[in-house]
Amino acid sequence: MTVSRAIYANPVAAAAQWLATEKSPPHPIIPYLRKQFGLSSADAIAAIRESHLIKARSS
């Protein structure tokens, strides 16, 4: 699955994966995730939570 297909299939998961691997994410992050991934504020927060879980699992 390509990145663009992943974003359309599950944008929250795509945003979470991107955020978990991004070394220096932009600030403020919620407006960035909303614009780049087409998320609502609640979905952006869910992506942030999921990114923390992804990082914790990889440690």
C-alpha positions as CSV (number, residue, x, y, z in Angstrom):
1,M,0.0,0.0,0.0
2,T,1.4,3.4,-0.9
3,V,1.6,6.3,1.5
4,S,-1.2,8.2,-0.2
5,R,-3.5,5.1,0.0
6,A,-2.6,4.6,3.6
7,I,-3.6,8.2,4.4
8,Y,-7.0,7.7,2.7
9,A,-7.6,4.3,4.2
10,N,-6.8,5.4,7.8
11,P,-5.6,8.9,8.2
12,V,-5.3,8.7,12.0
13,A,-3.0,5.7,11.7
14,A,-1.0,7.3,9.0
15,A,-0.6,10.5,11.0
16,A,0.4,8.5,14.1
17,Q,3.0,6.6,12.2
18,W,4.4,9.7,10.6
19,L,4.5,11.5,14.0
20,A,6.2,8.5,15.7
21,T,9.0,8.5,13.2
22,E,9.4,12.3,12.8
23,K,12.6,13.5,14.5
24,S,11.5,17.2,14.7
25,P,7.7,17.6,14.3
26,P,6.4,21.1,13.7
27,H,4.8,23.1,16.4
28,P,1.9,23.5,17.0
29,I,1.3,19.9,16.0
30,I,-2.5,19.7,16.0
31,P,-3.1,22.3,13.3
32,Y,-0.4,20.7,11.3
33,L,-1.9,17.2,11.5
34,R,-5.4,18.6,10.7
35,K,-4.1,20.3,7.5
36,Q,-1.7,17.6,6.3
37,F,-3.8,14.6,7.1
38,G,-7.3,16.1,6.9
39,L,-8.1,15.2,10.6
40,S,-10.5,16.7,13.0
41,S,-9.1,18.0,16.3
42,A,-10.2,14.9,18.1
43,D,-8.6,12.7,15.4
44,A,-5.4,14.7,15.6
45,I,-5.3,14.0,19.4
46,A,-6.0,10.3,18.8
47,A,-3.1,10.3,16.3
48,I,-0.8,11.9,18.9
49,R,-1.8,9.3,21.5
50,E,-1.3,6.5,19.0
51,S,2.2,7.9,18.1
52,H,3.2,7.7,21.8
53,L,2.1,4.0,21.9
54,I,4.1,3.3,18.7
55,K,7.2,4.9,20.2
56,A,6.8,3.0,23.5
57,R,6.5,-0.3,21.6
58,S,9.6,0.4,19.6
59,S,11.7,1.1,22.7
